[in-house]
C-alpha cells in the first residue's frame, strides 16, 4: 500500500525531535513500518540550525548547541553523515584579583593549565586538586557512559560498576558542594567546577534533593570522557542526518501534523492528529513512542500531569559579531578565551548569591553565564563573506533565571536581564560588546534572547525546562522498566528527554525506546 494511503503502522512516533528521529531510524532499519508526526513545519525539535538574523548568512544552533552525550554507537549504527570537532580550550574564567585583570585558562596542555592555576592562586595546589578531582570523574564516566545504552541497571548494579566508594559518595549520595569544597580552596575554581551542576538546573550546591548532582553527572560522563564537542555544520547537521537516515530506511516523516490524543490498551493504539489543512485523522499502531515531555504524554493519554511542575532556569542568547572583543586580561588571546567556555560571574560565592536572589523572586544582580564561539572551531556555519571578514558567533547560556521570574512582565524582564548579563561580560572586555555586534539587513544588532517561557511557547518545553523535568539518576527506580522508557501502557513508550537517562542531545532515549520495541 502506498505510504500516503496507509493508516496502520508498527510504530507511530509523536514528535520529530532528535530522539524521535533516532527511534524512527532504528525501527525502520529493523523493517518496521514507521510514521513520525511532527507539530512544527520542520523536524529537529530543539536541535536545529537557523538563520536567526534577517539577511545574514549565518546558520546558528538556536537552542541546543554542543554535543557530549551522543554515543558513537548511534552514529555508527545509523550511518550518520555527521561529525564533531574537539575544542582546543576547555574554559577561560576572567577575574579581577589583586588590583589586576587576570583569569584561569584551562586547555588540553597540562603545563599551560598548571601555570595558569599558579598565576591565579599563587601555588600549584589547586591544579593538583583539579587533576585528582577530574581523574575521579573520568573513571566514573568510563564506567557509567556505556551503561546508558544498555538495559537500566539497579542502583546496586551501577554502584558495583562504578567500583569507587569515594566517587559514589561524592556524586550519588552527598550534595556536590561537599566534594567541591573538600577538593578546592579557591572560590573561582570552585565555581568553575560547580557550573556543570547548574546547567538548566535551579539548585544550590548543597540542595538536599541532589538535583544538582544529577545534572553534574550527566555533564561529566558524555562519551566516557565528559568532553563537550562542536557539531560540524551546527546542531541542525545532526538532525538533518537523522532525518535522512530514517527516510532512507523507509520511515514516513510528516511535519505540520499535531497529535491530539492517544488511545491505548497495551497491545494496540490509535493516534489522532490534526493535518496541515485542519482536518483530524486517526492512524493505528502496535507501538506509540512519544518524543515529548512527560506533561505532554499525560495530556495525550488523558492522565493527570506529573508533579511537581517542571521549570526551566536558563537564559539563551545568540549573537553574531563583526569581530571578537578585546579582553582586559591582555595575557589571553580572545581567540583562545572564547574557543572554550568563557565563564562570567560564576565564582562559587557569585553562584550562591545569584541562586539566593532568584529564589527570593529577583533577577540576579550579577547574572552568571557562560559563552562560547562556535565559529572558532567550525567556521562552516558562516557564509564565506562573513568568515572572510572576521565575523564570529557567540552563544551565551545564563544560569539561575527560573521561569517564575518572567511571569509578571515577560518582555521587560527579558530586556532587563539581557542588559545586565551583557554588562557583566563588558566588565571583562577592553571595549563594549555593542561595538562588536554585527547588524542585520534592517540595521538591528544581531542579538536574540530566549527565556524559559520563550522555550515553552516555541517548543512546548514544560516551564521551559530543557530536560523536560529534573534529571534522574541513571539507574532503576520505582516505576521504571527495563529500558527506562516504559509507561503504564506496555505499547506506549516515552522517548524524549524526560525518560530515565534522557536530557541533552544524546539520542539515548530514542535508542532505548527502539530497543524496547524490538524486544532487546
C-alpha positions in Angstrom: 0.0 0.0 0.0 1.4 3.5 -0.8 2.7 5.3 2.2 0.3 8.2 1.7 -2.7 5.9 2.0 -1.5 3.7 4.9 -3.4 4.0 8.2 -1.8 1.2 10.2 1.8 1.2 11.3 4.1 -0.9 13.5 5.2 2.3 15.3 3.9 5.9 15.4 6.4 8.4 16.8 4.9 11.6 18.3 7.4 14.4 17.7 10.3 14.7 15.3 13.0 15.9 17.6 16.3 14.2 17.6 15.3 11.3 19.9 12.2 10.6 17.8 14.3 10.5 14.7 16.8 8.2 16.3 14.0 5.8 17.2 12.5 6.1 13.7 15.7 5.3 12.0 16.4 2.2 14.3 12.9 0.8 13.8 12.7 1.4 10.1 16.1 -0.2 9.6 14.8 -3.2 11.5 12.0 -3.5 9.0 9.2 -1.8 10.9 6.6 0.4 9.3 7.2 3.8 11.0 5.3 7.1 10.9 6.7 10.3 12.6 4.1 13.0 13.3 5.7 16.4 14.0 3.7 19.5 15.0 6.1 22.1 13.6 6.9 22.7 10.0 10.3 21.0 10.4 11.9 18.2 12.2 14.7 18.6 14.7 13.0 19.9 17.9 15.5 21.9 19.9 18.5 20.6 17.9 18.2 22.8 14.9 20.2 25.3 12.9 18.6 28.6 11.9 19.2 31.8 10.0 18.4 33.8 13.1 19.1 37.3 11.7 17.4 38.9 8.7 19.6 38.9 5.6 22.6 37.5 7.5 24.3 34.3 6.1 25.0 32.7 9.5 23.3 29.4 10.5 23.2 29.3 14.3 22.3 26.5 16.6 19.3 28.4 18.0 18.6 26.2 21.1 20.9 23.2 21.8 24.5 23.9 20.7 27.1 21.4 22.0 27.4 17.6 21.8 28.7 15.3 24.6 26.1 12.5 25.3 25.6 11.3 21.8 27.0 7.8 21.7 29.3 6.9 18.8 27.4 3.7 18.6 24.3 5.6 17.4 26.3 7.5 14.8 27.7 4.2 13.5 24.5 2.2 13.7 22.6 4.7 11.7 25.4 5.5 9.2 25.0 9.2 10.0 26.9 11.8 7.9 27.7 13.8 11.0 30.9 14.8 12.8 32.1 16.8 15.8 35.3 18.6 16.5 37.2 18.9 19.7 37.8 22.3 21.3 41.4 23.2 22.0 40.4 25.2 25.1 38.2 23.8 27.8 37.5 27.1 29.6 38.6 30.6 30.4 37.3 32.5 33.5 38.2 36.1 33.9 38.5 37.8 37.3 39.9 41.0 38.8 42.2 40.0 41.6 44.9 41.9 43.5 44.1 45.0 41.5 44.8 43.4 38.1 42.8 41.7 35.4 43.6 38.0 35.2 41.9 34.7 34.7 42.0 30.9 34.7 42.7 29.3 31.3 42.1 25.6 31.1 43.4 23.9 28.0 44.4 20.4 26.8 48.1 21.3 27.6 48.8 20.4 31.2 51.8 22.6 31.5 50.0 25.7 30.3 47.0 24.9 32.5 49.3 24.4 35.6 50.9 27.7 35.0 47.5 29.5 34.8 46.5 27.9 38.1 49.8 29.0 39.6 49.5 32.6 38.5 45.9 32.8 39.7 46.2 31.1 43.1 49.9 31.6 43.9 50.7 27.8 44.0 50.1 24.6 42.2 47.9 23.0 44.9 44.6 23.8 43.2 45.9 22.4 39.9 46.9 19.1 41.7 43.4 19.0 43.2 41.9 19.8 39.8 43.7 16.8 38.4 42.6 14.5 41.2 39.0 15.5 41.0 38.7 15.2 37.3 40.6 11.9 37.3 37.8 10.7 39.7 35.0 11.9 37.3 36.8 10.4 34.3 36.8 7.0 36.0 33.1 7.3 36.7 32.5 8.4 33.1 34.3 5.4 31.6 32.1 3.1 33.7 28.8 4.8 33.6 28.5 6.0 30.0 28.4 2.6 28.3 25.5 1.6 30.6 23.3 4.4 29.2 22.5 2.3 26.0 22.1 -0.9 27.9 19.1 -2.1 30.0 18.7 0.0 33.0 20.8 -1.2 36.0 19.7 -1.2 39.6 21.3 1.3 42.0 23.4 -1.6 43.4 24.5 -2.7 40.0 25.6 0.8 39.0 27.4 1.2 42.3 29.2 -2.0 41.7 30.1 -0.9 38.2 31.5 2.4 39.4 33.6 0.5 42.0 34.8 3.6 43.8 33.2 4.3 47.2 34.6 7.8 47.3 33.3 8.8 43.9 29.9 7.2 44.6 29.6 9.2 47.8 30.7 12.4 46.2 28.4 12.2 43.1 25.5 10.0 44.2 25.0 10.4 47.9 26.2 13.8 49.2 25.5 17.3 47.8 28.1 18.0 45.2 29.1 21.1 47.1 30.6 18.9 49.8 33.0 17.3 47.4 33.9 20.6 45.7 34.6 22.3 49.0 36.7 19.3 50.1 38.8 19.4 47.0 39.3 23.1 46.3 40.0 26.2 48.3 39.9 28.9 45.6 36.4 30.5 45.1 36.8 30.9 41.4 38.0 27.3 40.9 35.1 26.0 43.0 32.7 28.0 40.8 34.0 26.7 37.5 33.6 23.1 38.8 30.1 23.8 40.1 28.7 25.2 36.8 28.3 21.6 35.4 25.8 21.0 38.2 23.7 24.0 37.3 23.1 23.8 33.5 19.3 24.3 33.2 19.0 23.3 36.8 17.9 25.7 39.5 19.6 24.5 42.7 22.2 25.4 45.3 25.4 23.5 45.7 24.1 21.9 48.9 20.5 21.2 47.8 19.4 18.1 49.7 17.4 16.8 46.7 20.7 16.2 44.8 19.2 17.5 41.6 22.4 19.4 41.1 24.4 16.1 41.5 22.2 14.5 38.8 22.9 17.5 36.4 26.6 17.3 37.2 26.8 13.6 36.5 25.2 14.0 33.0 27.6 16.8 32.2 30.8 14.9 33.1 30.1 11.4 31.7 29.5 12.1 28.0 31.4 9.9 25.6 33.1 8.3 28.6 35.3 11.5 28.8 33.0 14.4 29.7 34.1 16.3 26.6 31.7 18.8 25.0 32.3 18.9 21.3 31.3 21.2 18.5 28.8 19.8 15.9 30.2 20.5 12.5 27.7 22.5 10.5 25.7 23.3 13.6 23.2 21.2 15.6 20.9 21.1 12.6 23.5 19.0 10.8 22.8 16.2 13.3 19.0 16.2 13.0 19.2 16.6 9.2 21.4 13.5 9.1 19.0 11.6 11.4 16.0 12.5 9.2 17.9 11.4 6.1 18.8 8.1 7.8 15.1 7.5 8.9 13.7 8.3 5.4 16.3 6.2 3.7 15.2 3.2 5.8 11.6 3.8 4.8 10.2 5.9 7.7 7.4 8.3 6.8 8.2 11.8 8.3 5.3 14.2 8.3 5.6 17.8 9.5 2.7 20.1 10.4 0.8 17.2 12.0 -0.1 17.9 15.6 -1.0 14.8 17.7 -4.2 15.4 19.7 -4.9 12.2 21.5 -3.6 8.6 22.1 -6.0 5.7 22.9 -4.1 2.6 24.0 -4.9 -0.7 25.7 -1.4 -2.1 26.0 -1.4 -4.0 22.7 -2.9 -1.6 20.1 -3.2 2.1 19.9 -5.0 4.8 18.0 -3.3 8.2 17.4 -5.5 11.1 16.5 -3.8 14.1 14.8 -4.6 17.3 13.0 -3.4 17.5 9.5 -1.9 20.7 7.9 -5.3 21.5 6.3 -7.0 21.5 9.8 -8.7 18.1 9.4 -8.5 15.3 12.0 -7.2 11.9 11.1 -6.5 8.7 13.0 -3.9 6.0 12.5 -3.4 2.8 14.3 -0.2 1.3 15.6 1.2 -1.6 17.6 3.5 0.8 19.4 3.5 4.6 20.1 6.7 6.4 21.0 6.3 9.8 22.5 9.2 12.2 21.8 7.8 14.9 24.0 7.7 15.8 27.7 6.0 13.7 30.4 3.5 16.5 30.7 2.6 16.2 27.0 2.4 12.4 27.3 0.0 12.7 30.2 -2.2 15.1 28.3 -2.3 12.9 25.2 -3.4 9.9 27.3 -5.9 11.9 29.3 -3.9 11.5 32.5 -3.1 13.8 35.4 0.2 15.7 34.7 3.2 14.9 36.8 4.0 16.8 40.0 5.8 19.0 40.7 5.5 21.1 37.6 8.7 21.3 35.6 10.5 24.7 35.5 13.4 25.8 33.4 16.1 28.2 34.7 18.3 29.2 31.7 18.7 32.2 29.5 20.0 31.6 26.0 21.4 34.4 23.9 22.6 34.1 20.3 24.9 36.7 18.8 26.8 37.5 15.7 29.9 39.7 16.0 31.9 41.7 13.4 35.0 40.7 15.4 35.8 39.2 18.8 36.2 41.8 21.5 39.5 42.6 23.2 39.9 41.4 26.8 41.1 43.4 29.8 43.3 40.4 30.6 45.9 41.1 27.9 47.7 37.8 28.6 45.0 35.8 26.9 44.1 36.0 23.2 40.4 36.3 22.7 40.6 33.5 20.1 41.6 31.3 22.9 39.4 32.7 25.6 36.2 32.3 23.5 37.1 29.0 21.9 36.2 27.1 25.1 33.6 28.0 27.8 34.0 31.7 28.8 32.7 31.9 32.4 31.1 35.2 33.6 30.2 35.9 37.2 30.5 32.2 38.0 32.6 32.2 41.1 31.3 30.0 43.9 30.0 32.8 46.0 28.6 34.6 43.0 26.6 31.5 42.1 25.3 31.1 45.6 24.3 34.8 45.6 22.5 34.5 42.2 20.6 31.5 43.4 19.5 33.2 46.6 18.4 36.3 44.7 16.4 34.3 42.2 14.9 32.2 45.0 13.7 35.4 46.5 12.0 36.4 43.3 14.6 38.8 41.9 16.8 38.7 38.9 20.4 38.1 40.0 22.3 41.4 40.3 25.3 39.7 38.7 23.8 37.2 36.3 26.1 34.2 35.9 26.6 33.0 32.3 28.9 31.0 30.1 29.8 31.8 26.5 31.5 30.1 23.6 32.3 30.8 20.0 31.2 28.0 17.6 32.8 29.6 14.5 36.3 29.5 16.0 36.2 25.7 15.9 33.8 25.3 12.9 33.5 28.3 10.6 31.3 26.4 8.2 28.2 27.9 9.8 29.2 31.3 8.4 28.8 32.3 4.8 32.1 32.8 3.0 31.9 36.6 3.1 31.2 36.7 6.8 34.1 34.3 7.5 36.5 36.2 5.3 35.6 39.5 7.1 36.3 38.0 10.6 32.8 37.6 11.8 32.1 35.2 14.7 29.2 33.8 16.5 28.7 33.9 20.3 26.4 31.7 22.2 25.6 32.7 25.8 23.9 30.4 28.3 22.7 32.1 31.5 22.1 30.3 34.9 19.7 30.8 37.8 16.9 32.5 35.8 13.9 30.4 36.6 10.7 30.8 34.6 8.8 32.3 37.5 10.9 35.5 37.3 9.4 36.3 33.9 5.7 35.6 34.7 4.6 39.2 35.5 6.2 41.1 32.7 8.0 38.8 30.3 9.3 41.1 27.7 10.5 43.9 30.1 12.2 41.3 32.3 13.9 39.6 29.4 15.2 43.0 28.2 16.5 43.9 31.7 18.2 40.5 32.1 19.8 40.8 28.7 21.2 44.3 29.5 22.6 43.2 32.9 24.0 40.0 31.5 25.9 41.7 28.7 27.0 44.4 31.2 28.7 41.7 33.3 30.5 40.5 30.2 31.6 44.0 29.4 33.3 44.2 32.8 35.9 41.9 31.5 36.3 43.4 28.0 38.5 46.2 26.8 35.8 47.5 24.5 32.0 47.4 24.7 30.4 44.3 23.2 27.9 46.5 21.5 30.7 47.9 19.4 31.5 44.4 18.1 28.0 43.3 17.2 27.1 42.8 13.6 23.8 44.2 12.2 21.1 42.5 10.3 19.6 43.7 7.0 17.5 46.3 8.8 20.4 47.7 10.8 19.4 46.0 14.1 22.1 44.4 16.3 22.4 40.6 15.8 21.2 39.6 19.3 18.5 37.1 20.0 17.5 36.2 23.6 15.4 33.2 24.8 13.9 32.8 28.3 12.4 29.6 29.7 8.9 31.0 28.8 10.1 31.5 25.2 11.1 27.9 25.0 7.8 26.8 26.5 5.9 28.8 23.8 8.1 27.9 20.9 9.0 24.2 21.7 6.4 23.3 24.3 9.1 22.5 26.8 7.3 22.3 30.2 8.1 25.5 32.1 10.9 26.0 29.6 12.8 23.1 31.2 15.4 21.9 28.7 15.4 18.4 30.3 11.6 18.2 30.5 11.9 17.5 34.2 14.6 17.2 36.9 17.2 14.8 35.6 17.0 11.4 37.4 20.0 9.2 38.3 20.7 6.7 35.6 19.5 3.6 37.4 16.2 1.9 38.0 13.8 3.4 40.5 10.2 2.6 41.4 8.1 2.5 38.3 10.9 2.3 35.8 11.0 -0.6 33.4 13.8 -2.5 31.6 14.9 0.5 29.5 13.6 3.5 31.5 11.2 4.5 28.7 8.2 2.5 29.8 4.7 3.9 30.7 1.6 2.4 32.3 0.7 1.0 28.8 3.1 -1.7 27.5 2.9 -0.4 24.0 3.3 3.4 24.7 6.9 4.5 25.4 8.4 7.8 26.3 11.4 8.5 24.1 12.0 12.2 24.9 14.4 13.9 27.4 12.0 13.1 30.3 12.8 9.4 30.0 15.3 7.9 32.5 18.8 8.7 31.0 17.3 11.4 28.9 18.4 15.1 28.7 20.9 16.7 26.4 21.4 16.0 22.8 22.1 12.3 23.1 19.6 10.1 21.2 19.8 7.7 24.1 16.1 7.7 24.9 15.3 7.2 21.2 17.8 4.3 21.0 16.4 2.8 24.2 12.8 3.1 23.2 13.6 1.4 19.9 15.4 -1.4 21.7 12.3 -1.8 23.9 10.0 -2.1 20.9 12.4 -4.7 19.3 12.3 -6.7 22.5 16.1 -6.4 23.1 
